């Protein structure tokens, strides 16, 4: 079955991206609709970044970083988990579901675990369905330029 779900992965430069790179070098297969954005630390990803990703049309978001208590910036991965939880609560209250944004912790040598994480994120997004924003007519037909067009814009 061909999927059209778009998933954005925010990957820690040190471990998350290293695992993705190793998966590519090892020729491990995962859905090609995952786009990777390298970040210095997952703790730098704010709630607004996660919500903006969904607002921009992504069906799901993955945050991939260090395993617990191994973050080189002390608590970056725990800070990211707090932001992921808050963003999911906001999305759930707005009717988007609470499984669109997920965090995964692994090391750079765990390319197989990364592939399983991508499959897990894809299954969760598949259960949640396509992003409702993609089916909305977001072009305001009003003359006013200050029209709120999507439920996430009420927050941002």
N, C-alpha and C positions, 0 to 999 in steps of 0.2 A: 504494500500500500504506500503510495506516495503521499508525503505530508507537506503541508504548506505552512506549518506553524513556525513563526520566527521566534527564536530564543537568543537573547543577548547574554553573553557570559562575561562578567567582570572577573578577571583572573589576576590574582596576586602575581606580580612580576617574578618573584623568587621561586614560588612553588606551584601555584595554580597554572601559570603559563608554561612553566617547565614541564609539567605533566601533560599539558596539551601538545607541546612541542614533541615530547617523547612519544606520545600516541601517534602523531603524524609520521615521525621517523620510523616507528614500528609498524606503520601501515595498518593501524587499528581503525576500524570503521565505526563512525557514528553519524548521526543525521547531519547533512550538509547545511541545514538551515540555521545552525548555531554560528553566531558571529562573536568573535573574541575581542574584548577590549582589555588591554593590559593596564593595570593600575599599580602604583608603587606599593600600596598597602590597602587591603579591603576595608580597613578602618576609616579610610578617607572617603569611602562611598557614603554619601548622605542619603537620607530619605528622599529628598527632592530629586536626586539622580535616579533612584529606583522608580519613582512615580513618573518622572519625565520619560523614562524608557518605555513604560507602559503607555503613556499618553502619546508617544511617537508611533505607536502601532505594534510594538513587540507583543507577542502572545505570552511570553514568559521571560524571566530573568534568573540567571544563575550567578551566585557570588561564590567564587572558588578561592580558598586561601589555605593558610597553614593549619595544621592540626592544633587542637586545644593545647594551650600552654607552651607552644613552640614558636609563636610569632616573634619575629626579630624586633618588632616595635612594642613588645610586652603584651598589650591587650587589644591589638587591632582587630583580630578575628572576633573577639567577644563584642567589641563596639559595633562591628558589622552585623553581628547576629541581632543586636538590639535594634538597629536600623531596619533590618529585614523584617523583624517581627512587627515593628510599628507600621511599616509600609503595607504589610499584609493585612493588618487590622483596618487600616484606612481603606484599602481596596475592597475588603469584605463588607465594610459599612456602605460603600458606594455601589455594591452589587457586582463587583468584578470577580468575587471569589477570593479565598485566602491562600490558594496554592500556586499563585502565579510567580511568586518570588521565592527562591529557595537558596539556602546556603549549604555548601559542601566543604569539608575540611579534609585535606590530604597532603601528601608530600610530593615532591617533584618526581619521584621514582614510581609513583602509583598511577601509571597511565591506564591500566585496566580499570582501576577504580574510577578514574575520570570518565571513561567510556560508560561505565555503569551509572555514574552520576548524571551524565547527559541523558541516558535512557530513562532514568527515574524522573528527571525534570520534564522530559517529553511526555511521559505517561501522565504526570500531574497536570500539565498544560492540556493534554488531550481530554482528560476528565473535566477540566474547567471549561473547555471549548475555546473557540476563537475569541480574540480580544473584541469586546463589544464596540470599541471605538472604531474599529475597521469597518463595521457595518453601519455606522452613523453617518448621516450627511453632515459633515463638519463645516461645510461652507454656509455661513450665515446668510440668509436671504433678506435680512434686515439691513437698513441703511446704517444703523449704529455699528461702530467698530468695537464697542465694549460688550458685545454679546458673549455670554459664556456658552461655549459650544459642547463641552464634554464635562462629565462629572468630576474628572480629576482637576480641571481648571478651576473648580470651585475651591480647591485646596491650594493650588500653586499660586 
